[in-house]
Amino acid sequence: MWKRITLLLLAIPLVDSLVLVVFATVVGWQLTILLVVLTALLGLFFVRLEARLTIRRFQDAIRAGRPPAAEMIDGGLLIAAGAFLLTPGLVTDAIGFLLVIPPTRIAVRKLLHRFVIVPYLDRQTGGFASGTVYTEGFPRDEPITVHGDENRND
């Protein structure tokens, strides 16, 4: 798993650099630099706006007495979006904008919850987090025979 993450972290700057070079040769360096700076500024404005809304929803959840799990994940995704938007490049800016927009952020949150958070909690708690705990022994394909039941004719 760590090899995949390392490979992804190395591939993103490489792809971003290639896209920047191709875009700059098509449109020109001045317009490319202007576009990268404008997307970073505009993106950070949207991150700030969404962060304020997330903080408000966080406070509302606390007041209502429910755990603010979705708001916490949204906060983390907005931090990641800000980091992507501050990194110069068109690919990282696109990823950052996708994390800022609420519909795509909700989809990413659900995917994170399903494939990262729940499996991690299940490993830590032995299945208690998702409710996949066996209370009547272990699941088997064949029926369990008790000593002395082999000779019974039912």
N, C-alpha and C positions, 0 to 999 in steps of 0.2 A: 504494500500500500504506500509506503514512504517513497518507493521508487517512482510510482505514478505521480505522486504529488510533486516530487523534485523535477520530474520530466515536464509536468505541466507548468511549473514555475519557471523553467528554462525556456519552454516553447512560447509562452505569452510575450516576453520581450522580443524574441526573434521574429515572431509573426508581426508584432507591432512595428518593429523597425522596417520590415519589408513593406508593409502597407504604407508607412510614412514615405518611404523612398519612391514607391510607385505613384502614390498620390501627388508627391511633390514634383515628379517629372511630368505628370499630366497637367497639373494646375499651376505649378510654380511654387517656389520656396516661401515667398512672402505670404501668399494666401494660405499655405499649409500652416505656417507658424501662427498666423492670425486665427485660423480655425481651431488649432489646438488650444490657444490661450482663451478664446471665447468659449469653447466647450467646457474648459475647466472652470471658468468664472460662473457661467450659467449653471453648470452642474452643482457647484458648491452652493449657489443660491437655493437650488431645489433641495439639496441635502439639508440645509439649514431649516427650510420650511417644513420638510417632512419630519425632521428631528423634533421640532416644536410640537407638531401634531402627535408624534409618538410619545413624547413626554406627557402630553395632556391625556392621551389614552391610558398611559401607565398610571397616572395619578387617579384617573377615574376607576380603573380596575382595583387599585388599592382601597379607594373609598368604598367600592361595592363589596369588598371582602373576597374577591376572587384573585387567584394567582396571575400575575401579569406575564405569563410565559411568552405569549405571542409578541408582546411589546418588547420584551428583552431580546428576542431573536431579531425583531425589526431593528432595534437599536444597533445590534452587532452588524446586521447587513448594511445599515446606513453608514457605519464606520468604514466598512469595507468599500462601499460605494465612494465615500470621500477619498479613500486612499487610491482607488482606481482613477478617479477624476483628477487627482493631483499628479498622477503619473503621466508624463507627456506621451501622447500617442492616441491614435484614433480607435484602435481596438480596445484599449483600456478605458477610453472614454465611453465607448458603446457599452461595455460591461457595466461601468459605473452608472450610466443612465438607466440600464435595465434594472439595476438594483434600487434605483431611486423611485421609479414608477411603481405605484402601489399594486397594480394587478400582477406584474411580473415578480415583485418582491413577495407577494402572498404565495405565488406558486413556488418560488425558491424556498420560502419558509416551510411550506408543507413538505417539500422534498427533503429538506434538511431534517425536519422532525421525523419523517418516516424512515429515512435511510441512514441517519447519523445519530440523532438523539435517542430514539427508542432502542436501537440495538446496543448503544453504549450503556444506557440505563439497565437494560436486560442483562448485559454481561456483569454489571456491578451488583445487581440485586438478585440474580438468579431467576429472573422472569417476573418478579413481583411488580415491576414498573408497568408492564403491559398486560399483566393478568394471565400470562401463559405459564402458570405454576400448576404442577400436577399434585393434587392432594390425595389421590387414591393410588399411589404407586407410580410406576413408570409405564408409558405407553408401549405396547408390544403388538406385533402382528399375530402371534399365536396365543391361544388362551393359556392362562397360568393354571397349572394343576397343583393342588395341595397334596402333601404326603398322605397317602391312604385313600385318595380319590381315584387312583388309577384303576382299581378293580370294581368300582361302582357301576352298576348298570341302571341308568336313568331312562 
